[in-house]
């Protein structure tokens, strides 16, 4: 698991590789084709954890475009409402 969590990949998330090793060991426990003991397993607490961090704030220019009345007028009423709800709740205020 140390190799899986520290190997260089294009992704920051080691979970897919760890899941592949876990599935390999589960298959091995059923078939025995690797020659490992059936008790060779990976527990959930041994899987690497990934810290995705906090979301980034929206830049002032982007936020201004998001809530610009001219841009909102191009949307349907439903999409306009959704955009405004997201702008003032999910995104919070623009970057300061």
N, C-alpha and C positions, 0 to 999 in steps of 0.2 A: 504494500500500500504506500510505502514511502516513495518508491519509484514512480508510482502512478501520480502521487500528489506533487512531485517535484520535477517531472519530466517536462521538457520544453514542448509546448504545443502552440498552435495558433489561437487557442481558446484559453481564457482564464479559468474555465470551469473543468476541474478534473473529474467531475461526477460521471460523465459517460464512460470514461476509461475504467473507473472504479466499478461501475455497474457491470461492465464487460467481464472484469476479473471475478466479480461475485457470481455472475451467471456461469462462468467457466467452472468455478469450484462447485457450484450446485450440480451442474451436469456431471462433473467428475465424481461427486458423491453417489450419484445414481448409477453410473456406468463403471467407474473404477478404471477408466482407460488411461488416466495420467499416472496411476500408481500411487497416488496420495491416499492418506487415510481418509475415510468417509467423514471423520470429524473435522477435517480441514475446512474451516468456514471463515467468512468475514462477518463480523458483527456490525450493526449499524453505527455503533459508537466509534468504530475504527475507520469509517469512511471520512475522507477529507471534507472539511467545511469550506464553503466559499463565501467570502464577505463581499457582497455586491456594492456595499457602501450606500450612501444617501443619494437620491436623485439630484441631478444638477438643476439649478434654477434656469429659467428661460431668460435669455438676453432681452434688454429693454426694447430693442428694435423688433425682435420677433414677437414679443408680447403686443407691441403697438400694431403690428400687421394682423395679429390674431383677432384683435378686438376692433379693428378699423371698420367703421360702418359701411364703407364702400365694399369691402371684402365680405362682410356679413350679409350684405344685400344680395350677393350672388348665390347664397345658400337657400335651401328650402326652410320653412319655418321650424321644422323639427331639427334640422341640422344646425341652424342658427342658435336655437335654444341650447342644444347640446354643446356647441362651441363656447357659448357664454358660461354655461355651468362649469365646463372643464376649465375655462380660463380663470374663473374666480374661485374655484374650489380645489380642483386637482393640482393645478399649477401654482396656486397661491398668487402672491404678488410678483411682479417682475423682479429681476435681479437688482440689487441695490448696491 
